[in-house]
Amino acid sequence: MKILLTGASGYVGARIYFDLKSYFHIIGTYFSNRLSQELIQLDITDKSQVKKVIGDIKPEVIVHVANSPSSQWCEANPGEAIKLNQTSTEYLLDVANKNNIKIVYVSTMGAIIPKDLYQKTKAASEKTVKLAQAGYLILRPSVGIGCSPNTTSDNFFNKLLDCIEHKEQAVFDTSLKLQPTHVAHISQVIQKSLEKDMWNLTIPISVSEMRSRYDIAKDLLEQFGVKVTPFNEHIPPFNSVEGVDNELKKLGLPSFSYEQVIERTISEIKNRSNFVI
């Protein structure tokens, strides 16, 4: 099976590329940060480039990950955010429908009840992807943890790695509760869904337990000798999904407990030099 993976140089996309390249013929794209010479350049906000790249590669499936996951950036750059996170999905859908290509879209739990521009662009893209005539999968992860070939993106997990590298005391919020997602869990759900030929589904990907960023940081960083201090930012709870385990098991897809994710992540951090593409 030939797969085109957009955003293969980002934190989530790079891990998906790393995990799936042993199972499928996968071609990854990047915009400016070329993590590997294997990746090809694509500006997904350029409709003509999208049409040419897809026409040249002729994938059976497009896994669409390319976007800006930063709510702050989206709020500061609304026009660019809509073009990157929403209009580009429309470009991909148009070409996919003309070439009988299936789409796997990596969305966010925040799309369930969108509260900011980032979440609204993801919710709008979900509606677009559901128009895929050959078939679609919408995956809804939460805040990602776990090693990726991309260690430079400004995200929660890479901040934890920086704390470990520099042995710096860390301060994290206790108020915002969320259901973390191990980034490899996304790859596993994609792999199993493609192998089982499962389409036209929206699938949550996370643990069932609610934890704060402080909880996660403490459980990980203290294993590496880094002290973690709590701080209450009084942030309202993140969108939660009940019965994630049951839904994944019902579909025959892998699920993980919070404890399993922490254990696996600690092991990955100890062997993080292996995560390269």
Buried (B, 14 or more C-beta within 10 A) or exposed (E): EEBBBBBBBBBBBBBBBBBBBEBBEBBBBBBEEBBBEBBBEBBBBEBEBBBEBBEEBEBBBBBBBBBBBBBEBBEEBEEEBBBBBBBBBBBBBBBBBEBEBBBBBBBBBBBBEBEEBBBBBBBBBBEBBBEBEBBBBBBBBBBBBBBBBBBEBEBBBBBBBEBBEEEEEBEBBBBBBBBBBBBBBBBBBBBBBBEEEBBEBBBBBBBBBBBBBBBBBBBBBEBBEBEBEBEEEEBEEBBBBEEBBEBBEEBEBBBBEBEEBBBBBEEBBEEBEEBEB
